[in-house]
Amino acid sequence: MKYDVLLFDLDDTLFDFSETEKHALDNSFHAFGLPNGLVDYRASYKGISKGLWNDLENGLVTLSELKVERFKRLFLQHQLTVNPEDFGQTYIENLGKEVHVIDGVEDMLKNLSSCRLVILTNGFQKVQHARIALSPLKHTFEAIFTSEESGYQKPQAEIFEYVFNKLHISSKKNVLMIGDSLTSDIQGGNNFGIDTCWFNPRQTENVTAINPTYEIRDFAELEQLVKQNVLVVK
C-alpha cells in the first residue's frame, strides 16, 4: 500500500453530524424551556453556524468565540431572552453525548487497520474525544487531534505540521487526508502538500478551484484506493 497514514476528518466523514446537531439542539432547547426550538429556530441556526465555521476556516473568528457567537446571533435575531454563554455550554455538553456513526465506517476502518489511523478535526476537543469514547470506534485510532488542541484549524498548513511532529512522520508521500469538506479537509491537505481524498457520497458538483487528489462516493472505493492505489473517481 502506498499510504501508511490515513488522516480522517470526523464530522460528516465518519460521524453523521446532522443527526448529532439535531439531537443536541433539541435537548438544549428543551433544557431552556423552548420545546419547539428545534422546529422554530434550527434553520436560522444552521445558516448562522455555517457562516461562522467558514469564518473560522478563514481565521476571522476563534473557536471560543464561535461557541457563543452563534447563539448570540440566533437569540438576537429571534428576540429571545436566553443567555448565549449558558446555552452554548449546554449545547457543547449535549454534543458530546451524541454518537451517530455513518453506516459502513466500522467495517472500512477494520479493513484498513494495517494503516496508522488518525483523526484530524476542527471540532471542540472535549466534544470530539467524548463522542469517540462513547462510540464503537474508541479503540480504533492511534491519535485524535483537534483544532482547539493544536491552536490551528484546517485548512491551515500548521495543523498538519502539528500532527506530523506529534506522530514523528517524516515523509508526506505516504499520508492521505480524507474528508467531506473541500474548503477545510482538501484545501488543508493541499496547502500542506499531501494527497487528499474528497468523500462525496452525494456526488455534489465541485464548483470550486480546489482539486482533491481523489474523489470517492463510498467507503468501498476508499479501501480500493488505499490498498491498490487506484484512482477510483477523479
C-alpha positions in Angstrom: 0.0 0.0 0.0 1.2 3.5 -0.9 -0.4 5.1 2.2 0.8 4.2 5.6 -1.0 7.0 7.5 -4.7 7.9 7.0 -5.9 11.2 8.4 -9.7 11.2 8.8 -12.0 14.2 9.3 -14.7 13.3 11.8 -18.0 15.0 11.2 -19.8 14.0 8.0 -16.9 11.7 7.2 -17.1 9.1 9.9 -19.9 10.5 12.1 -23.3 11.9 10.9 -23.2 15.4 12.2 -26.7 16.4 11.0 -28.1 13.8 13.4 -25.7 14.8 16.2 -26.6 18.5 15.8 -30.3 17.9 15.7 -30.4 15.9 18.9 -28.0 18.2 20.8 -30.0 21.3 19.8 -33.3 19.7 20.7 -32.1 18.7 24.1 -30.6 22.1 24.7 -33.8 23.9 23.7 -35.8 21.7 26.0 -33.4 22.5 28.8 -34.0 26.2 28.4 -37.8 25.9 28.2 -38.1 26.1 24.4 -39.6 22.7 23.5 -40.4 23.9 19.9 -37.0 25.4 19.5 -35.7 22.8 17.0 -38.6 23.4 14.6 -38.7 27.2 15.2 -35.0 28.1 15.1 -32.9 25.3 13.6 -32.9 26.7 10.0 -31.7 30.1 11.3 -29.1 28.4 13.5 -27.7 26.3 10.6 -27.2 29.4 8.5 -25.5 31.3 11.3 -23.4 28.4 12.3 -22.2 27.6 8.7 -21.2 31.2 8.2 -19.2 31.2 11.5 -17.4 27.9 10.7 -16.4 29.4 7.3 -15.1 32.4 9.2 -13.1 30.0 11.5 -11.5 28.4 8.4 -10.5 31.8 7.2 -9.1 32.9 10.5 -11.8 35.5 11.2 -13.0 34.1 14.5 -11.6 31.8 17.1 -13.2 28.5 18.3 -14.1 30.0 21.7 -15.8 33.0 20.0 -17.7 30.7 17.7 -19.0 28.7 20.7 -21.0 31.7 22.0 -21.4 34.0 18.9 -23.6 31.6 17.0 -26.2 31.6 19.8 -25.8 35.3 20.5 -26.8 36.0 16.9 -29.6 33.4 16.9 -31.2 34.8 20.0 -30.8 38.4 18.9 -32.4 37.5 15.5 -35.4 35.9 17.2 -35.6 38.3 20.2 -35.1 35.5 22.8 -34.0 36.3 26.3 -31.6 33.4 26.7 -28.1 33.7 27.9 -25.9 32.6 24.9 -22.9 31.6 27.1 -25.0 29.3 29.2 -26.8 27.9 26.2 -23.6 27.4 24.3 -22.1 25.4 27.2 -25.2 23.2 27.4 -25.1 22.6 23.7 -21.4 21.6 23.9 -22.2 19.1 26.7 -25.1 17.7 24.7 -23.0 17.3 21.6 -20.5 15.2 23.5 -23.3 12.7 24.3 -24.3 12.1 20.7 -22.8 9.3 18.7 -24.1 8.6 15.1 -21.6 6.6 13.2 -22.1 6.5 9.4 -23.0 3.1 8.0 -20.0 1.2 6.8 -17.4 3.1 8.8 -16.7 0.3 11.3 -16.0 -2.3 8.6 -14.0 0.2 6.5 -11.7 1.1 9.4 -11.3 -2.6 10.3 -10.3 -3.4 6.8 -7.7 -0.6 6.8 -6.3 -1.3 10.3 -2.9 -2.1 8.9 -2.5 1.7 8.3 -2.0 4.2 11.1 -5.5 5.7 11.6 -5.7 9.2 12.9 -8.5 11.8 13.5 -7.9 15.4 12.5 -10.9 17.6 13.2 -11.8 21.3 13.6 -14.2 20.4 16.4 -14.0 21.1 20.1 -11.6 18.8 21.9 -13.8 17.8 24.8 -16.7 17.1 22.4 -14.8 15.1 19.9 -13.0 13.0 22.4 -16.2 12.3 24.3 -18.1 11.2 21.2 -15.3 8.9 20.1 -15.0 7.4 23.6 -18.7 6.6 23.5 -18.6 5.0 20.0 -17.6 1.6 18.7 -14.5 3.4 17.3 -13.0 4.2 20.7 -10.0 1.8 20.3 -9.5 2.3 16.6 -7.3 5.4 16.3 -3.7 6.0 17.1 -4.4 9.6 17.9 -7.1 12.3 17.8 -6.1 15.8 17.0 -8.4 18.9 17.2 -8.0 22.5 16.2 -8.6 23.5 19.8 -5.7 21.4 21.0 -3.3 22.5 18.3 -4.2 26.2 18.1 -4.7 25.9 14.4 -7.5 24.8 12.2 -7.9 23.2 8.8 -7.2 24.5 6.1 -4.1 26.0 7.8 -0.9 24.0 7.0 0.2 24.5 10.6 -2.3 22.0 12.0 -0.9 19.3 9.7 2.7 20.3 10.7 1.5 19.8 14.3 0.2 16.3 13.6 3.3 15.3 11.7 5.5 16.5 14.6 3.4 14.7 17.2 3.4 11.4 15.2 7.0 11.7 14.1 6.1 11.5 10.5 9.0 12.4 8.2 7.6 11.8 4.7 4.5 13.4 3.2 4.3 10.9 0.4 2.7 8.1 2.4 0.0 10.2 4.1 -3.6 10.7 2.8 -6.1 13.2 4.2 -9.8 12.0 3.9 -12.7 14.3 4.4 -16.0 15.7 3.2 -15.1 19.4 3.1 -13.3 20.8 0.1 -12.6 24.1 1.9 -11.3 22.6 5.1 -10.0 19.0 4.6 -9.0 19.1 0.9 -7.7 22.6 0.9 -5.8 22.0 4.1 -4.1 18.9 2.7 -3.3 20.7 -0.5 -1.8 23.6 1.5 0.5 21.2 3.3 1.4 19.2 0.3 -0.1 15.8 1.0 -2.5 13.7 -1.1 -6.2 14.3 -0.4 -9.4 12.3 -0.8 -12.8 14.0 -1.1 -15.5 11.9 0.5 -18.5 12.9 -1.7 -21.3 10.4 -1.2 -24.0 12.8 -2.6 -21.9 13.3 -5.7 -22.0 17.1 -5.2 -20.6 19.0 -8.1 -17.2 20.6 -7.3 -17.7 24.3 -8.4 -14.6 25.4 -6.6 -11.0 25.7 -7.7 -10.0 23.2 -5.0 -8.7 19.9 -6.6 -8.6 16.7 -4.5 -6.1 14.0 -5.5 -9.0 11.5 -5.4 -12.8 11.7 -5.1 -14.8 8.8 -3.7 -18.5 8.1 -3.3 -18.4 5.3 -0.7 -16.0 3.5 1.7 -15.5 0.6 -0.6 -13.8 3.0 -3.1 -11.6 4.3 -0.3 -10.5 0.7 0.6 -9.7 0.0 -3.0 -7.8 3.3 -3.4 -5.7 2.7 -0.3 -5.0 -0.9 -0.9 -4.3 -0.7 -4.6 -3.5 3.0 -5.0 -6.0 3.0 -7.9 -7.6 6.3 -8.9 -11.3 5.4 -8.4 -13.1 8.6 -9.3 -11.4 11.8 -10.5 
